[in-house]
Amino acid sequence: MFGTHFYHSTLRKSVSVFGTIFNDISVIRLDGTGGVLNQVKVPLSYGPKQKFLARLDANNDKSMALKLPRMSFEITGLTQDSSSKLNKMAVVSEKHATDSYKKQTVKHMSPYNIGMQLTIMAKNQDDGLQILEQILPYFQPEYTVTIKPISGWSYKQDVPIILNSTNIEDDYEGDFTARRVLMYTLDFTMKMRFFGPTSNTAVIKEIDIDYYNKANTSEKYYGVDLAVNPLTADVNDTLITSGTPGTDEYKITTSYDPIGVPESFAIYGTTLSGTFISGETITTSVTNHTAEISNTAYTTNPVAGTITIASPSGWLNIGETLTGSTSGATIVIASYT
């Protein structure tokens, strides 16, 4: 429909999973002393109960007659489950089979309720009740199984199977030659998901984050780089965050970029008070950065000056005050180059 063929056999898997739950039920026949006479495994087939009832009515030859007890099941409905609908951005992902730089993803998932009906057919009441009692205790009212919905993936999905109702029919009518059939009908709901096509997407193994001054984007504060080390590591490798990695260990390494501030630059300031000493450390009033005085030049009218600083720990803000650690001199930053 959308140009990409895919098929996950979802309904086939639903039938297989549902049938597997009930394919190992047996009934026991007792003798007059209460001992076990024999044990009979109950056959299970896929198909509507009307099909088997028709065969029972048609087979007059006892040697070819359909043997009871037996069970049958069929799909009775398929409706979208709006209560289990996921966010459209939700994805299922798994590591790529051969490429550590890629992962397999499924972006489209739709939950559906699959109606299933199980019919128990027996010719005597005790056989039917034995089968029924081996089923009912496990559904309270649901029994959850785990399946792999996407072939070739290790991804697993929990599938609740809910018992909605149980109905017993004993509508025996006819002469003494007609076969009596007791029927127990159990209606279930399987909560399955239908998955869309799989695709390959790149795995993010490196992140480079840079921080800039919003008012002046040419001023870079600092940057952080995060990377998987080594880049060939995948999700199944051991991850450590500290210590010395061994030959089979992997870690996330963090490195910090230089803050992007020049080694030295000139500041023009006003409201000068005192005299800065060459070589002393200055501290900024707002950003709390530090630098070293390299050179000074002052004017007396107005009281201002140009100060050259070296080894700044970060960018300075226009309008903040610089204070000398030794001289105690101050100046307000008007501009810098």
N, C-alpha and C positions, 0 to 999 in steps of 0.2 A: 504493500500500500504506500509506503514512504520510501521505496527504492532500496531498502536493505532487507534481505531475507534473514530471518532468524526463527528458531523453533526450539523451545526448551521442554517440550512434551509435558506441560504442566498438568493437563487433564489426565493424560496417561499415567503420570506419576501419582496423581490423586487416587485414581482407581486402584493402582497397584498397592499404595500405602494402606488404603482403607481395607482392601481385601486381605492383606497380610495380617492385620490385627485379628481377624476372625478365622484364619485358615488352619488353626490347630486346636479345634474344640472337639471333644469326644463325649459320648454317653456310655454309661456302664449299665449292664443288665445283671440283675441279681437272681440267684436261684432261690428255692424255697427255704433254705437255711440261712439266707442272708449273705452267702458267699458270692464272689464275683463270677458270673457265668461267662461273660465276654465284654470286651470294650470295643466300641465302634467309633471310628473317626467320622465326623460329620462332613460330607462333601460340601464344597462352597463353589458357586458358579456366578459369573456375571450375567445378568439378564433379568427381565421383568418377571414377577411372580406369575402373571397370567400365562406366560409361555410354559412354565412347569405344570401349572394346573391343567392346561390344555393337554399336555402329554399324559398326565395322570388319568384324565377322562378318556383319552384315545387308546391307551394301552390296556387291552383286555387280556393279553397273553401275560400270565404271571411271570414267566421266565424272562420277558422283555420289559416288565413294568418298571417304572421309576421307583427307586428304593428310597424309603423314608427312615429316619429324618434326613433332611438336607437344608441347606441355606442358599439364598440367592441375594444379590444386591445390585443396585442400579443407581445412576445419576437421575435425580428428579428435578433439579433446578440449578440455575446459575444467576446470581444477582450481585450487583456491586455493593460492597460493604463501605458505606460512607462514614461509619463511625470509626473505622480503622484507617482512614485515608491519611497518607503521610504528606509532609510539606513537599512542594514541587521541587525544591532544591535538594532534597535528600537523595543520596547516591549510595550504592553499594560498590565497594572497591576491594581489590585484591592484588597482590604482587604479580607482576608479569612472569610468565613461566621461564623466559630466557633473558629478558632485558631488565637490569636493575634500575635503569633510568626511566622506566615506564611502569604504569600500573593499569590493570584492567578495571573498567568501571561499567556499571549499569545505571543509567540516569532515570529510566522510566519504570515505575512500579505502580501497580493498581491492585488493591485488595478486593477479593471476591468471596462470597459465600457460596459454596458448592453443596447443594442438597443431596444427601445420600439416603437411600432406604434399604434396610436389611430385613429380609423376610425369613423367618424360621418356619419350616413345614415339618410336621410330625404326625404320626398316625395314632399316638397315644399321649396322654397328658404328661406322664412322667418324663418322656424323652424331651418334650418341648420345655418343661420347667428346668430340667438339667442344663440345657443349652442357655436358657434365659438367665439362670442364676450365675453362670460363668461369665456373663457379660455385664450385668447391671452394677456390680460393686465397683467397677473401675471407672464409671462415669458419674462424676459428682458435681455438676452434670457433664463435665468435660474430661477428656483424656488427651494429653498433649504428646505428640510424636515429633521427632526431629528428622528433617530431610535435607538433602542437598538439591535445591531447586534448579541450579545452573550446572549443567554437565561440564566436567573438567575443572570446576572450582572447588575449593575446600569450604567455601561459605555455607553455613548451615542456617536453616530457618525452623523455628518452632511452629507447629501447626496444631492448634486446638481442634479437637473433634467433639462437638457438643451433642449430647443426647437430648432431643427436644420432646419426644413423646414415645409412648409404648402402647400398642393396641393388640388385644387378643381376640381372635375370631374362632368361633366353633359353630359354624352354620351347617351342621350335618343334617342333610335331608336326602331321602331316597330309600330304596329297598335295602335288603340285607346284603345284596351283591355289590353295592356301591362302596367305594373306598372312602373312609373317613379321613379328612385332613384338618388338623388343627394348625392355625397360622398365628404367628406372633410377628407383628410389624413394628419395627423400630426406625424412627426417623432421626437422622443426624444432620448436622451442619459442619462442614469442613471450612476453616478459615484459611484460604490460600491466597498467595500473591502471584500475579502474572507479571513477569519481568520483560523489559524491552531488550533491544539488541545490546551486545557488549561492544565496547570500544576501548582503544588504548589512549591514555593520557600521560603527559610527562609528569615525573615526580619532582617536586621542588626540593632541591638539596642545598641550595645556597640562597641566602637572604642578605641584601646589602641595604642598610637603613642609614640615611643621612639626615641630619637636623640642621635647619637653616634659620636665620633671623627672619621672621615674618615681615618685618618692616623693611629689611634690606636683604633680599634673597641672595646677594653675592657674598654675604657673610655666613660662612658655614661654621656651626658650633662644633659638632663632632659627628662621627659615624660609627655604626656597629655592624660588623659582618658576622653572620652565623653560617656555618657550613658543616655538612656531614664529613667526618674524617675516618676513612677515605671516602671519596665520592662514589665508589663502587659498592658500598654497603647497602643492604636492603633490609626489609622489615623483619626478617628472620634472624638477623645478626644480633649479638648481645650489645646492648647500649649502656655505656657508662657515662657519668657526668663529671667524674673526678678520678684522680689516680693516674697511674701510668698504664696505657693500653698495652695488652699483650698481642700475640699474633692473631688471636681469634676474637679480639674485643674491638669495639668501635665506639666513637664518642662524637659529641657535638662540640666543635671548637668555636670559641668566640674571640674575635680580634677587634680592636678599636682603631679607627682611622685617625690620622692627625687632625687636629681641630680646624685646620685650614687658615690659621692666623699667621701672618708673616712673622719672621724672626725678630724684626724690629720695624717700627714706624714712628712718624712724628705726630705729636698731638698739639693742637693749638687750643689754649685755654684762657679763660677770663677769671676775674675775681681772684687774682693771685694773692696769696698770703704767705709770707716767709720765703725762704730760699731753699730749693731742693739741693741735695748733695749728690754728686755723681757717684754712682755705684750703690746707692741705697735702694731699698725695696719700697715700692709704693703699693697701696691697696685701694681698690675701688669701693665706693660706698654702696652701690646697688648690686652689681654682679659678683662682688667679693673676689674678683680676679686680682692677681699680683703681677708685677713686672719689675724690671730693674732700670734705674735712671742711667742713660748713656750720655746725654748731653742736654744742656739747657741754654735758652736765650730769652731775655726778658725785655719788656718795654715798660716804661713808667707811666705813660699817658695814652690810653688808659692802662691800668695795671693789668697786664696780660703777659703771655709768654708762649714760647714753643719748646716743648720737651720731647726729646727722642727717647723712646723706651725700647728695651730688648727683652727677649724671652718671655713674652706675655703668656699667661695661662689661659687666656680666652679673649673674645671680643669685648670691647668696652662700649658703653652706651653714652650717647650724647646727653649732656646735662648732669651726669653723675660726677662726684667729687673724688679727686685723687689725693691721698694723704701719704706723706713720706714717713717711713717707719723710724728714721733717725732724726731728721730735721723737724718733723711735725708740720712742714709746709703743706699748704693745700692749694688746689686749683680746680676750677670747674671746666669740664671738657666742652669745647664749642665745636670742634671738628677735628678730624685726623685723616692722614693720608697713608 
